[in-house]
Amino acid sequence: MSNPKILVFAGSARAESLNKKLAAAGAAAVREAGGEATLIDLNDYPAPIYHGDDEDAHGVPENILALKKLIAGHDGLMIATPEYNGFVPPLLVNTFSWVSRPSKDGGPEDVLKSKHVALMAASPGRLGGVRVIPRLRDCLCELGCIPVQGFVTVPSAGSAFADDGSLANEAGQKGLDALAARLITATS
Ligand SMILES: Cc1cc2nc3c(=O)[nH]c(=O)nc-3n(C[C@H](O)[C@H](O)[C@H](O)COP(=O)(O)O)c2cc1C
């Protein structure tokens, strides 16, 4: 049997994104747990803010169709999300709004249905973005995803990463490894 394929990304497009760093650490943990990780940057899948008239006129953007195919070709997702005012960031809301729309080109549909997902959040704040986790989990369940047990949050994330990209805090890295292992078990 082949290794589970996990698509890993951050809900931030920012060049210096702390969540991109966490996504990279997550991808490394997935590989360590025996999975095949594909780390992507949502900067490479830009889409206009969802608008029904735009969709009627132009359909689902090509970048989103490509992302839907990519999601369909993976067994699970690992997402590192920022928290904006306790809420899911607009980049993720917009991306998942478009991804949930039918392709009209015979492309894969319902790509998030039964997809196992592991959630993480990083923040410079002391709570590590913990409030966004249940909110994003709820949204993803609505789309058919199956969240794996638990989550990882990284508080004070500006100083949380070691030079090799892992979490400097030993317990934090253990938690990340355990989350990745649960995702691999769920997708095996
Ligand atoms: C509009 C806005 C709202 C924010 N709200 C929160 C918040 O509720 N909790 C939090 O921990 N950080 C909050 N922050 C700070 C972000 O955690 C911080 O900008 C973080 O670096 C964003 O993630 P990134 O580094 O991956 O881009 C907010 C930032 C912005 C721009």
The ligand as an ORCA input file, in Angstrom:
! r2SCAN-3c Opt
* xyz 0 1
  C      -7.377     41.599     11.171
  C      -6.495     40.883     12.163
  C      -7.055     40.303     13.264
  C      -6.266     39.576     14.166
  N      -6.866     38.943     15.224
  C      -6.127     38.112     15.984
  C      -6.763     37.276     16.960
  O      -7.961     37.280     17.137
  N      -5.979     36.448     17.688
  C      -4.614     36.368     17.486
  O      -3.973     35.573     18.173
  N      -4.002     37.144     16.578
  C      -4.722     38.002     15.813
  N      -4.119     38.760     14.849
  C      -2.647     38.718     14.715
  C      -2.246     37.558     13.835
  O      -2.211     36.373     14.626
  C      -0.872     37.819     13.221
  O      -0.958     38.908     12.324
  C      -0.325     36.599     12.534
  O       1.044     36.823     12.277
  C      -1.076     36.282     11.251
  O      -0.679     35.023     10.745
  P       0.500     34.867      9.692
  O       1.783     35.246     10.378
  O       0.466     33.425      9.312
  O       0.223     35.766      8.508
  C      -4.876     39.492     13.943
  C      -4.319     40.111     12.823
  C      -5.114     40.780     11.938
  C      -4.486     41.386     10.705
*
